[in-house]
Amino acid sequence: MATERNHATPAPNPRDPGPTAQHARLLPAGKVTAIDAVVGVVSVGAGLAVALRADHADAGWSILYAVIALVVWLLLLAWSKALAVPLLGMGTAEFRHVATSTFVVFGGAAVIYAFHKNVMLERLVTVSFPLALVGALLCRLGWRRWLRSHSERDTPTLVVGGYYSARATSAALLRTGESGIRIVGVCVPEADAARYESVEVDGAAVPIVGTDHQILEAIATTGAKAVALTATDSLGPGDLRRLIWELEGRNVELVVTPGVVDIAGHRLIFQPMGDMPMLHIARPQHARADSVAKRVFDIAFSSAALLAASPALIVAAIAVKLTSPGPVFYNAERIGEGGEPFTMHKFRSMYVDADQRLETLQAENEGAGVLFKMKDDPRVTPVGRILRRFSLDELPQFINVLRGDMSVVGPRPALRREVEQYSEVMQRRLLVKPGVTGAWQVSGRSDLSWNESIRLDIGYVENWSLARDIAIVIRTVRAVTGSDGAY
């Protein structure tokens, strides 16, 4: 029942060392250090060269500061271990470490410059800092992509935890494209192992290969090179400590997940307390979506979008009017923030009797959940298909943004009949204004399942930030030009 997407098959040979050379150390320490050294020498060297050209430069102090900055920066970068862990190597932890280390070193140079006016210190901040930061990030990103494209095998991973926790963790690990992870099995408590033969993940079955007290046997059977441990009542602190010791000699990495999903990194704070790791999760961020900053962004972006798209708006309006009888705009009720209705504007892409013909087409619904979607909907006009393909029919929604009914980014505007069917979880979509674009639109649009659409929208509401809005806008341009999932 397993599909190719989740690769839920045992490793071919338990004695096969697997992708240790490629994934157990995604960026081999020696090569990383060499890359960082080259970037550091070029960056600091450029700053030194510019500094020494100044008439009042002190060559002795300049060279000393350059050497100290280079050595400290390389030492800080060498402390990063994130990319040595297969399950974390494709994330952003390494990039954050590079940025933090660079800010510490060159920020320190700026502080020293405040007390000791040296040309080299100034050039470290104005010349070396941007070169080092951009150079290190680009080189590591390029190296990571090279490894991903030349890797022949994914990291075999064993998930350990209660049935539902293991299922959620497996889904999260497999949700990220090109994650480099192949789940080879799941270990669950004895009661769950007796009840289930596999864990269902997105319609595929990940085999249960033992209990959570048979982890070592499961590793030997599956050839796992990484263990993802999530919530389980069967393993106490002492059991976990022994597991860490036992995995050490087997060259198997351990990652512990807190069992929560759809929590953005900026809401997490890690802090050891009395030798016990604590993870603080900040409150949901939906209240910030009503901030002045978001409103200013909405007004500025919508005004610019309408101005830039004015030729397309005129052509679309003429095309709609000349090719089918009816109004140019389709004005319909949608439910906005707080459950308040508003009138949403779009270019009409269907024939005028589309709403009356809906009931007769319900049997051919290809949409997710309460949504109605058809790839070859006979109600769509020829011009409407073109408008929908490139999302041109949605341009008038920027008028709704200027009026304050919608935002540039937010959950999809919902029909009243959809809202009436919302569960308690789905009701949280109404805590913020609906958007012209949003998380689910740039992740597959009509091709997404209903549950995945809701998960993305709820995640957006809970984790709102202006930076995320900007990122979604950028991804929207790519999604629209590619016309992925648009019909």
C-alpha positions in Angstrom: 0.0 0.0 0.0 3.0 2.2 0.4 3.6 4.7 -2.4 6.7 6.1 -3.9 6.2 9.4 -2.1 6.8 8.2 1.4 9.3 5.4 0.5 8.0 3.3 3.3 10.0 0.2 2.5 12.7 -1.5 4.6 16.3 -1.0 3.7 17.6 -3.6 1.3 20.4 -4.9 3.6 20.8 -4.2 7.3 24.6 -4.6 7.0 24.7 -2.1 4.1 26.4 1.0 5.6 23.8 3.1 3.7 24.3 6.7 2.9 26.6 7.5 5.7 29.2 9.2 3.5 26.6 11.3 1.8 23.9 12.0 4.4 25.3 11.2 7.9 27.5 14.2 7.2 25.6 16.3 4.6 28.4 18.8 4.6 31.7 17.0 5.4 33.6 19.0 8.1 36.8 19.3 6.1 35.0 20.6 3.0 32.9 23.0 4.9 35.9 24.4 6.7 37.7 24.8 3.4 34.8 26.6 1.9 34.4 28.9 4.9 38.2 29.5 4.8 38.1 30.6 1.2 35.1 32.9 1.8 36.7 34.3 4.9 40.1 35.0 3.3 38.4 36.7 0.3 36.0 38.7 2.5 38.5 39.8 5.1 41.2 40.2 2.4 39.0 42.6 0.5 38.4 44.7 3.6 42.2 44.7 4.4 43.0 45.7 0.8 40.6 48.6 0.9 41.8 49.7 4.4 45.5 49.6 3.4 44.8 52.0 0.5 43.8 54.7 3.0 46.5 57.2 3.7 46.0 57.1 7.5 45.8 53.3 7.8 47.9 51.5 10.4 49.2 48.4 8.6 50.1 46.6 11.9 46.7 47.0 13.6 44.8 46.4 10.3 46.5 43.0 9.7 46.0 42.0 13.4 42.3 42.8 13.3 41.9 41.0 10.0 43.5 37.8 11.3 41.5 37.9 14.6 38.2 38.4 12.7 39.0 35.6 10.3 40.0 33.1 13.0 37.1 33.9 15.3 34.6 33.7 12.5 35.9 30.3 11.3 35.9 29.0 14.9 32.3 30.0 15.4 31.2 28.5 12.1 33.0 25.2 13.0 30.8 24.8 16.1 27.7 24.2 14.0 26.6 20.6 13.9 23.1 21.0 12.3 24.1 19.6 8.9 25.7 16.5 10.5 22.2 15.3 11.3 20.3 13.9 8.3 16.8 14.9 9.5 17.9 18.5 10.1 20.3 19.0 7.2 17.7 20.3 4.8 16.3 22.9 7.2 17.4 26.4 8.0 19.3 25.8 11.3 22.7 25.9 9.5 21.8 29.2 7.7 20.7 30.8 11.0 24.0 29.7 12.6 26.0 31.2 9.7 24.1 34.5 10.0 24.4 34.6 13.8 28.2 33.9 13.7 28.8 36.5 11.1 26.8 39.2 13.0 28.6 38.4 16.2 32.1 38.7 14.7 31.6 41.8 12.6 29.2 43.4 15.1 31.9 43.0 17.6 34.2 44.8 15.2 31.7 47.7 15.0 31.6 47.9 18.8 35.4 48.0 19.1 35.5 50.7 16.4 33.4 52.9 18.6 36.3 53.0 21.1 39.3 52.5 18.7 38.9 54.4 15.4 40.7 52.1 13.1 40.2 52.0 9.3 40.4 48.2 9.2 37.6 47.9 11.8 35.4 50.1 9.7 36.2 48.1 6.5 35.4 44.9 8.3 31.9 46.2 8.9 31.3 47.9 5.5 33.2 45.6 3.2 34.0 42.2 4.8 30.7 41.7 6.6 28.4 41.6 3.5 30.9 39.6 1.5 31.3 37.0 4.3 27.6 36.7 5.0 26.4 36.4 1.4 29.4 34.3 0.3 29.0 31.7 3.1 25.3 31.4 2.6 25.5 31.0 -1.1 28.4 28.5 -1.0 26.6 26.3 1.5 23.4 26.5 -0.4 25.2 25.5 -3.6 27.0 22.7 -1.9 23.7 21.5 -0.4 22.0 21.4 -3.7 25.0 19.6 -5.3 24.8 16.9 -2.6 21.0 16.6 -3.1 21.3 16.2 -6.8 24.2 13.7 -6.6 22.9 11.7 -3.7 21.9 8.2 -4.8 20.1 7.3 -1.7 17.9 8.9 1.0 18.6 8.6 4.7 16.7 5.5 6.1 14.8 6.8 9.2 13.0 5.0 12.0 10.1 6.9 13.7 9.4 6.0 17.3 6.4 7.1 19.4 2.7 6.5 20.1 0.6 5.6 17.1 -0.9 9.0 16.5 2.3 10.9 17.4 4.3 8.7 15.1 1.8 9.3 12.3 2.0 13.0 12.7 5.8 13.0 12.8 6.0 10.7 9.7 3.6 13.1 7.8 5.7 16.1 8.8 9.0 14.4 7.7 7.5 13.4 4.4 5.7 16.7 3.7 8.9 18.5 2.7 9.9 17.9 -0.9 13.4 16.6 -1.4 13.9 16.1 2.3 16.4 13.3 1.8 14.4 11.1 4.2 13.1 7.6 3.6 11.0 6.2 6.5 11.8 2.5 6.8 9.5 1.8 9.7 7.8 2.8 12.9 8.2 1.6 16.5 5.1 2.1 18.7 4.1 1.0 22.3 3.3 -2.6 22.7 -0.5 -2.1 22.8 -0.4 -0.2 19.5 1.9 -2.8 17.9 -0.6 -5.5 18.8 -3.5 -3.5 17.3 -1.9 -2.1 14.1 0.3 -3.6 11.4 1.2 -0.2 9.9 0.8 3.5 10.3 -1.4 5.3 7.7 0.3 8.4 6.3 -1.5 10.2 3.4 -3.1 7.0 2.1 0.1 5.0 2.3 1.1 2.4 5.0 4.4 2.8 6.9 5.2 -0.7 8.4 5.4 -1.1 12.2 8.7 -2.9 12.7 8.6 -3.3 16.5 7.7 -1.8 19.8 9.4 1.3 21.3 11.5 -1.1 23.5 12.8 -2.9 20.4 14.4 0.1 18.7 17.9 -1.5 18.4 16.4 -4.6 16.8 14.4 -2.4 14.4 17.6 -0.5 13.5 19.4 -3.8 12.7 16.4 -5.0 10.7 15.8 -1.8 8.7 19.3 -0.4 8.4 18.1 3.0 9.8 20.7 5.7 10.1 18.5 8.1 12.0 15.8 7.9 14.7 13.0 10.4 15.1 11.6 10.1 18.6 8.2 11.6 19.4 5.7 11.5 22.3 5.4 8.1 23.9 4.4 7.1 27.5 6.5 3.9 27.4 10.0 5.6 27.4 11.1 7.5 30.5 14.1 9.8 30.9 16.3 6.9 31.9 15.2 4.9 28.8 16.0 7.8 26.6 19.5 8.3 28.1 20.3 4.6 27.5 19.0 4.9 24.0 21.4 7.8 23.3 24.3 5.7 24.6 23.3 2.7 22.5 22.9 4.8 19.3 26.3 6.4 19.8 28.2 3.2 18.9 26.0 2.5 15.9 26.6 5.7 14.1 22.8 6.5 14.3 21.6 10.0 14.8 18.7 10.8 17.2 16.2 13.7 16.8 13.5 14.3 19.4 10.3 16.0 18.2 8.0 17.7 20.7 4.9 16.4 19.0 3.5 19.7 17.9 2.9 20.7 14.2 2.5 23.9 12.2 4.5 26.0 14.7 6.8 28.5 13.0 10.4 28.8 14.2 9.9 32.4 15.4 7.4 31.1 18.0 9.8 28.6 19.6 12.3 29.3 22.3 14.6 26.5 23.5 16.0 26.8 27.1 17.5 24.1 29.3 16.1 24.3 32.9 17.8 22.1 35.5 19.4 19.9 32.8 15.9 19.4 31.3 15.4 20.8 27.8 12.4 23.1 27.7 10.6 24.3 24.6 8.5 27.5 25.0 5.8 28.0 22.3 4.7 31.6 22.0 1.0 32.4 21.7 -0.7 32.3 18.2 0.2 35.4 16.2 -3.2 36.1 14.5 -3.8 39.4 16.5 -0.7 40.8 14.8 -2.3 40.4 11.4 -4.4 43.5 12.2 -1.3 45.6 12.8 -0.6 48.9 11.1 2.4 47.4 9.3 0.2 44.8 7.6 -2.4 47.5 6.6 0.3 49.8 5.2 1.7 46.9 3.2 -1.7 46.0 1.9 -2.5 49.5 0.7 0.9 50.1 -0.8 1.1 46.7 -2.6 -2.6 46.8 -3.8 -2.1 50.3 -5.2 1.0 49.4 -7.0 -0.5 46.1 -8.3 -3.6 47.9 -9.7 -1.5 50.6 -11.3 1.0 48.1 -12.9 -1.8 45.8 -14.0 -4.1 48.5 -15.4 -3.4 47.6 -19.1 -4.2 43.9 -18.3 -7.3 45.0 -16.4 -8.6 47.0 -19.4 -7.9 44.2 -21.9 -9.6 41.6 -19.6 -12.6 43.8 -19.1 -13.1 44.3 -22.8 -12.6 40.5 -23.5 -15.1 39.5 -20.9 -17.7 42.0 -22.2 -17.3 41.1 -25.9 -17.1 37.3 -25.7 -20.2 36.4 -23.5 -23.4 38.1 -22.4 -23.5 39.4 -18.9 -21.6 41.9 -16.6 -17.9 42.4 -16.6 -17.5 41.8 -12.9 -18.7 38.9 -10.8 -19.8 40.3 -7.4 -20.5 37.7 -4.8 -20.8 37.4 -1.0 -17.9 36.1 0.9 -17.3 35.7 4.6 -14.5 37.7 6.0 -12.8 38.4 9.3 -14.9 37.6 12.4 -17.6 36.0 10.2 -18.7 39.3 8.7 -20.0 39.1 5.1 -18.7 41.4 2.3 -19.0 41.7 -1.4 -15.9 40.3 -3.3 -15.1 41.5 -6.8 -13.7 39.4 -9.6 -13.7 39.4 -13.4 -16.6 37.2 -14.5 -15.1 33.9 -15.8 -18.3 31.9 -16.1 -21.6 32.2 -17.9 -24.3 34.1 -16.1 -26.3 31.0 -15.2 -23.3 29.3 -13.5 -24.8 29.3 -10.0 -28.1 27.8 -11.2 -26.2 24.9 -13.0 -24.1 24.1 -9.9 -26.5 21.5 -8.5 -26.5 19.5 -11.7 -22.7 19.2 -11.6 -22.3 18.2 -8.0 -21.8 14.5 -8.9 -18.7 15.5 -10.9 -17.1 17.6 -8.1 -13.3 17.1 -8.1 -12.7 19.7 -5.3 -11.5 19.1 -1.8 -13.8 19.0 1.2 -16.7 21.5 0.9 -15.1 23.1 -2.2 -16.5 22.6 -5.7 -13.9 22.3 -8.4 -13.9 20.8 -11.9 -11.0 20.9 -14.3 -13.3 21.0 -17.3 -16.1 23.0 -15.8 -18.6 23.6 -18.6 -19.8 26.8 -16.9 -16.4 28.5 -17.6 -16.2 30.7 -20.7 -13.3 30.4 -23.1 -11.9 33.8 -22.0 -12.6 32.8 -18.4 -10.3 29.8 -18.8 -7.4 32.1 -19.8 -8.2 34.5 -17.0 -8.2 31.7 -14.5 -5.1 30.1 -15.8 -3.1 33.2 -15.0 -5.2 34.3 -12.1 -6.2 37.5 -13.9 -9.8 37.1 -12.8 -8.7 37.8 -9.2 -7.0 41.2 -9.9 -10.2 43.2 -9.0 -9.9 41.8 -5.5 -7.2 44.3 -4.8 -10.1 46.8 -4.7 -11.4 44.8 -1.8 -8.0 45.1 -0.2 -8.0 48.9 -0.5 -11.5 48.9 1.1 -10.3 46.9 4.0 -12.4 43.8 3.4 -9.4 41.6 2.4 -5.6 41.5 2.7 -3.1 40.8 0.0 -2.2 37.6 1.9 -4.6 35.5 4.0 -6.9 32.5 3.9 -9.0 31.9 0.9 -12.3 33.9 0.9 -15.0 31.5 1.9 -18.6 31.1 0.8 -21.3 31.2 3.5 -22.3 27.6 2.8 -18.7 26.5 3.4 -18.5 28.5 6.7 -21.7 26.8 7.9 -19.9 23.5 7.6 -16.7 24.6 9.4 -15.4 22.6 12.3 -14.0 24.4 15.4 -10.5 24.2 14.0 -11.6 25.6 10.6 -13.3 28.5 12.3 -9.9 29.9 13.2 -9.5 30.8 9.5 -11.9 33.7 10.3 -9.6 35.3 12.8 -7.9 37.2 10.1 -8.9 38.9 6.8 -9.1 36.6 3.7 -6.4 37.2 1.1 -6.0 37.6 -2.6 -3.3 35.0 -2.2 -2.3 32.8 0.6 -0.3 29.8 1.9 -2.5 27.2 0.2 -2.6 29.1 -3.1 1.1 28.9 -3.5 1.4 25.3 -2.4 -0.7 23.6 -5.1 -3.9 25.7 -5.4 -6.8 23.4 -6.6 -4.6 20.3 -6.5 -4.3 20.3 -2.7 -6.4 18.0 -0.5 -9.0 19.7 1.7 -7.1 18.8 4.9 -3.8 20.1 3.5 -5.5 23.4 2.5 -6.9 23.8 6.0 -3.6 23.0 7.6 -1.8 25.6 5.5 -4.4 28.3 6.2 -4.5 27.6 10.0 -0.7 27.6 10.0 -0.7 31.0 8.4 -3.2 32.4 10.9 -1.3 31.0 13.9 2.2 32.0 12.7 1.6 35.3 11.0 4.5 37.6 10.3 5.1 40.3 7.7 8.1 38.4 6.4 5.9 35.4 5.7 3.5 37.6 3.8 6.3 38.9 1.6 7.6 35.4 1.0 4.1 34.2 0.0 3.8 37.1 -2.4 7.1 36.2 -4.0 6.0 32.5 -4.3 2.6 33.6 -5.7 4.4 35.2 -8.7 6.1 31.8 -9.4 2.9 29.8 -8.9 0.9 32.1 -11.2 3.5 32.1 -14.0 3.6 28.3 -13.7 -0.2 28.0 -13.6 0.2 25.1 -11.2 -3.1 23.7 -10.0 -5.1 26.5 -11.7 -8.4 25.7 -13.3 
